Every structure is written in structure tokens, then in C-alpha cells.
Amino acid sequence: MNREPVGHEQVVLHARDVDFDWSRLPVHWIPGQPQATHSINVLHLALPEGERWFVEVFKQAVPLIRDERLREDVLGFIGQEAMHAQAHDGAAAALETTGLSVRPFVAQMEWMFRRLLGDRPGAGREWLIERLAMVAAIEHYTAFLGQWILDAGALDAAGADPTMLDLLRWHGAEEVEHRSVAFDLFCHLDGRYFRRVRSMAAVTPVLAWVFLRGTKYLMRHDPNRPGRATWRAYLRAARHGLLPGPRGLGKEIRPYFRKSYHPTETGNTDQAVAYLASSPAARAADVLP
């Protein structure tokens, strides 16, 4: 079922050449909250490889796009995702300077995205479409997380490091900005409902595994030895608004399985654009072509 992109907010997507100063980053940048800190730190270890994978998959899809506006959106998406990977690489390197060894976990992410989900000789268009469906499913979660971090005033109240918050909110705002692009591209080139929901069903447990494994890994290798990660500590952090809670995550998954679903139903574009206009890093950044 081919479907053209539906009408939605006409935001012109562009990459911002942001820079972050990590010289004063504490190990636990949410004070007194090592597990909440490390659950979010998993993003810095997993996202760079994932986003570089997004970029490569989308570059392969560009010649197949027949809609000029969608092509522009896809190119904007590619630019933004490349910058996200670079920024989170910087945060991961900063974690290394605090005494956290991140490389073994990053190597696992490299294997997953480069080998397991990488190009397959002779697979052709079908493997490309399968991966686009996976990206669309993942982007559903990143848009949810983007909106969550924009709304997460509890992190400010807890004294979270402002540079880290700016990185997360700049990234989150751009995820909200471009939340429809992967879904629209998949629908433009294929759009089959069964493939869409199958991809979400496959992606969801893998993402849960990445965050669970990553949190356990970082807690275990934390030089301050805060102890092991526990389900109780997660629920406590979620109850205080420091992490997304299971109820919110479950509520966010369900709409994706409706045949009529479109990503514009979730997230607040005006809020995202407003944050990007006030973000210290985004305001200081050069806009990339």
C-alpha cells in the first residue's frame, strides 16, 4: 500500500552544528541518582551507532523518493541525525574521563547496527524497506522520549547538570521536529500495515533490552560503586519524574497499532521549536546546509 505523506506541520528541518563543554560533567549528573543518571547515559552509548545506521539507510532510500517535499524532509532528517550521533559521541567520551569504561558496550551496539542490521548483499529493496519500517518504529520512541525530556521539569528541580540537559533537550526537540519523517518515508515506499506493526513488535523488546543491559553495565562499571541496578530504583526514579514510567511508555505504544495512526498525533512542535530558539547550544550553533 503506497501512501503519500499526509499534511502536517510545515517545519523546515535543518541540522545545527552544536558544541557542548563537558569539562565539568560529574559522574552522577543527576545528583544522588546514579541509576537514573546511567539509564539516561545509555543514550550516549547506543544512539551514535543507531543514528549513523539511520543515516545510511535513509541515504539508500533517497533515490526512490518521488515527492519533493518528502525528499527535503529526509535530507533534513539525515543532517540532524548525523549531528545527534556526533554530539552523543562527545558525551560518551566525557563519561570515559569520569572513569567509566564505555567501549565494550559501544562495541556491542556497533555489532548490532553494522553486522546484524547492516547491508546484505543481494537483499535488495525488501531489506531496505524492512529497515525503514524499523526506523519508523524506533522514531516513535525517540519522539516520545523527546517530548518527555522537554516536559521533565523534575530533572531541573533535582539539580541535573545544565549542559547535559541542554544536549538532551536540543536532541529531544529535533526528534519532535522530525517525528513524522521516517513514518512518511516508509508509507511513501511501502506502508503495509502488517509490516509496520511487525517492526514495532520486533523493535520494542530490543530497545528494552538495550536500556536494561546498558543501565546494568554502567552501574557495574561506575567508579563510585553505587551498587547494582534494581527495578525498585527505576520505579522510584520514574515516580519522581526523573525517568519515563512504564505506564507512560505503555500508553505511548498503543496508538502505533491503529491503522489510522500518524506521528503528528504525539508531541508538541511549537514547544520543540521554542526550545530550539532558547537552547544555549542551538543558539550558538551554525546552521548546516
C-alpha positions, -999 to 999 in steps of 0.1 A, spaced: 0 0 0 17 32 -11 7 63 7 19 98 2 28 119 33 -2 134 49 -4 172 55 13 182 88 33 210 104 55 225 78 87 228 97 119 232 76 143 207 90 180 216 92 210 204 112 226 227 138 263 225 144 261 223 182 290 221 206 290 212 243 315 218 271 319 186 292 348 198 313 327 200 345 305 169 340 301 150 372 299 112 372 263 114 385 250 144 367 216 139 384 229 145 420 223 115 443 207 95 415 233 71 399 208 47 384 186 74 368 218 91 355 230 59 340 197 49 325 198 81 305 235 77 298 227 46 278 216 70 251 252 82 247 264 46 242 236 33 219 224 63 199 256 72 179 257 38 161 219 38 157 218 72 142 246 65 118 226 35 108 195 57 102 216 79 80 230 51 59 195 35 54 179 68 45 207 77 20 199 44 2 162 54 1 167 90 -12 168 79 -50 135 62 -46 116 92 -33 91 107 -57 78 136 -36 100 167 -35 88 179 0 94 144 15 129 144 -1 137 177 15 124 164 49 145 132 45 177 152 37 170 174 68 165 143 89 198 129 77 216 161 87 200 162 121 207 125 128 244 129 119 248 157 143 230 138 171 255 109 166 284 134 169 270 151 200 264 118 218 298 106 209 312 136 227 291 128 258 303 92 257 339 104 256 331 127 286 319 97 305 352 80 299 370 109 315 350 104 347 363 68 349 335 49 332 347 24 306 321 26 278 339 10 249 328 -27 255 291 -17 254 296 6 224 312 -24 206 280 -44 211 260 -16 196 284 -15 166 279 -52 161 241 -49 162 238 -20 138 267 -27 114 265 -65 112 230 -77 123 212 -47 107 237 -37 81 236 -41 43 231 -77 30 245 -84 -5 217 -93 -28 189 -84 -4 177 -55 -25 147 -33 -19 129 -56 5 157 -54 31 158 -16 27 120 -14 33 123 -37 63 149 -14 78 129 17 71 99 2 89 123 -5 119 135 31 118 99 44 118 92 23 149 123 35 167 115 71 158 81 66 175 100 60 207 126 88 202 97 113 196 81 101 229 114 105 247 120 139 231 87 152 243 93 136 277 126 154 282 111 187 271 85 183 299 108 168 325 110 197 350 118 173 378 153 170 363 158 207 368 144 206 403 168 177 411 198 199 401 207 179 369 238 192 350 226 220 327 249 211 299 236 176 298 200 188 300 207 211 270 221 182 250 191 160 258 165 188 252 182 200 220 182 164 207 147 158 220 133 189 204 147 179 170 132 144 174 98 161 179 105 183 149 112 154 126 90 128 142 69 122 110 97 118 85 106 81 90 69 71 91 61 92 60 91 77 41 80 42 50 44 49 39 57 65 7 77 34 -3 56 7 11 33 14 41 19 -21 46 1 -22 80 14 -57 89 50 -48 82 46 -16 103 32 -34 134 56 -64 130 85 -39 131 72 -23 162 67 -57 178 103 -66 170 119 -32 180 102 -29 214 118 -58 232 152 -50 217 151 -14 229 140 -26 264 170 -50 263 194 -22 253 184 1 281 182 -27 307 216 -41 297 232 -6 294 220 5 328 233 -26 344 266 -23 326 271 14 336 261 8 373 285 -22 374 314 -1 360 307 31 378 340 41 396 319 52 427 305 17 430 268 27 437 256 -9 437 236 -29 411 207 -16 391 173 -26 405 137 -25 393 127 -7 426 152 21 420 138 25 384 102 28 397 113 53 424 131 75 398 101 73 375 77 82 403 98 113 409 97 122 372 134 115 366 128 87 341 98 78 319 75 55 337 62 21 325 26 34 323 36 63 301 56 40 278 27 16 275 3 43 268 26 56 240 30 22 223 -8 15 217 -16 43 191 11 30 167 -10 -2 162 -40 18 149 -43 17 111 -51 54 110 -21 64 132 2 93 122 31 106 143 17 142 144 -8 129 170 20 129 196 45 156 206 43 194 205 60 210 176 56 245 189 72 235 222 101 219 204 107 249 181 105 272 212 132 252 230 155 253 200 151 290 199 163 292 235 188 263 238 223 277 246 239 252 223 214 257 194 216 295 197 254 293 194 254 268 166 259 273 129 231 261 107 245 234 84 234 233 47 
